[in-house]
Amino acid sequence: MLRTAIRNLLAHKARLTMSALAVVLGVAFVSGTLTFTDALNKTFTDLFKDAAADVSVEPKAAFDTGMGGMDMNSASSSLPASMVEKVRAADGVAAAAGYVQADGVYVLDRDGHVADTGGAPGIGISWTTDPKLNSATLIEGRAPTGTDEVAIDSATTADLGYHVGDKVTVLTTGPRLQATLVGTFRFGQDGGLAGASMTAFETATAQRLLLAPGRFTEVGVAAEDGTTHAQLASRLASELGSRYQVTTKEQKAADQAASLEDSLAFINTFLLVFAGVALFVGSFLILNTFSMLVAQRTRELALLRALGASRRQVTRSVLLEAGVLGLLGSTIGLAGGFALAYGLKAMFGQFGLTIDGALSLTAGTVAWSYVIGVVITLVAAYLPARRAAKVPPVAAMRADLVTTPRPLHTRTIIGVTGAPLAATALGAGTAGGTLPLVAVGAVGLLVAVIILSPVLAVPFVQRVGRVLPRLAGTTGRLAKENAMRNPRRTAATSSALMIGLALVTGFSIIGASARASIDRTVDDVLRADYVMSAVMGQPFTAKVANQVRRVDGVKSVVVERYGTAKVAGHEGFFSAYDPAVVGDALAIDMTDGKLADLAPDTILVSRKEAGSAGLSKGDSVRFEVANGQSRRLRVAGAYGDDNGLGPYVIAMDTYTATGGVPLDQNVYVTLDPTADAAAAHRALDRVVAAYPVVQLRDADGYKQDKRAGIDQLLALINALLALSVLIAALGVVNTLVLSVTERTREVGLMRALGMNRRQVRRMVRLEAVVISLYGAVLGIGLGTVLGVVLTTVLHSQGLVATAVPVPLLAFGLALAAVIGLVAAAVPARHAARLNVLDAISTA
């Protein structure tokens, strides 16, 4: 049977090649994703290990916010210089040094533009003079020692074309610095910074620019020989008390890696979901291929049974073919995945996720690739294999064997029963905002549509096919009848395209709804004429707002700052404003109380948060921020959930009193109605020109900036979904090739009766177009339902508007027709070139 399986594979090389290609693409995406994410994790893990001292002493956060740069990087949540001496005096300490680190430090190029990090942060650090504690190694020049000297990582200096001795401009969250580049350095063992730029200052200068004089972000400690990191950390923790966090090099790297893993979980899941989609769609292609091959080999399989082969042997023969196909496809896919990983590396590098090290295949990636590729192929081939085993031996003796399609009664009953149940789950999940129930309903509806697809194919082809005889006469009528002849084949051919277009449609609706939600929120909430914000969402110096206040024609300036707090035991995001002027910039829809009630020692709560936390106007709550400071605040009112403000709003005095970082996230500028708008705009441009990281946007520009991230994500999603559409197109090609082969004698008879080659080609193309349109209609309809449902469920997450991109959906229909035409090119050519006499004589 092994030789028989191999012979069958070699006898159908062209047909099975396309099925193998489905495995190749699916496995390539899995292996490429795993290779990329492994390299990404390794890049950051190595960076964390390089950055950590033997033992680190830091201020202890009251709770983990995931926003340490915003909540902990202030004088009130840092370490005094005296802590260094205290740590240095402890037993087992070989060396100790204070260290300063902050984000928001950028080097300008020679044209005054911010160095492009692709979204990665710009980091400022203090230069540590003790080599035992310094993770940086000088490559050229010397360390900075004066207030106007800096050292910059070698990758950034190479990108900007700077050399030791050049004058450079450095932007910090405080003042701008004109400095001399006195050295370049490599950070860690390989110099990898994952795309970030790093600028080093002399310690006192770093404290003044980035934190506060005499304060440190952390204290790095080197252990004496004979003292383990764990022993030293335990000793320091006992001496310093519970107010400080003492961690070993290994603990800190592991904690940061775990935090990174949580942050990158979305990327890993995101990519693996699309890999799953590719495999799912590819499984339909494999199933369809083996089903048709088994049907066409009925007499051959019956002959094997007549010669003594058991059902089990016939089943094993078909599964063996599938296993060989899976192994071959997985091997090629593994190699393709490595190439794909390089593409993902370049693509995500544009978003700031830069991998510095080389990519490598791990044993886990290889094992998963083969397991997935082979298992998917075997599962897809199992049902055809079982059908092959049931072929009676007498079938080999019949010259006029005709396979009678099985009735669709069972499918109809299951589909008609399952679809309402899935729709009920969708409705209940939508009404209750329950995502798990919505997911169950969505999967159930998808399965129901797949089951009902052969049933729905007949009326669809009947109605749409009416136009074919009008367009192409007898050729069109034959194309219609061919599409209707085997509804299972039509459904299987179109299913892959249906799934791909359903996903594209659903994500397109979510993306369009997100864009519409941004526009509506900005239109409803923003009253200010201009918004100032920094690139990549970084906080920026308060000097910008102070200078804007002095511009002629400016009526009010509203500063917005962010943070994370625990309020009544609930952790959430908060915004801080000056209560006296916030109404000039933002129209906050109050559902209980008045905006004017916001004052020091009060808090406003979103309606949703008030409901979940059981808060009402007048309640007293404990407001605690990550640095450990807290105050009792009175709930002054509640606001609607469509404001985009998060769950809490506090007064700026409260923010300052609890040690908030004195850096702005947004500055809203409102002009006096009588002011010269053009002159005011020019003056604001001059202010911004001195701070290249800050952008000035009017309402339309602000909406465009907010939409840019969504557009990038959608472009990435659609690029990945194009893989499933490609596999779907391969499925149409494969099915039509097999269909033409199955109808060889029929095509020969039509040619003998007068049909020319051009008419044969047209017949096959029209059949492909009808099948593709059927898949597109089902996919776009299903995707529209799921997209609208998801946007409704995500209303509380900021998707306040639902938008259906009708032109894009119409383009999807047209694309389906084009896919049908392109997919039919090879089968149509093959059908037209059949030799008439040979075709007629085919058994």
Disulfide bonds with the S-S distance in Angstrom:
none
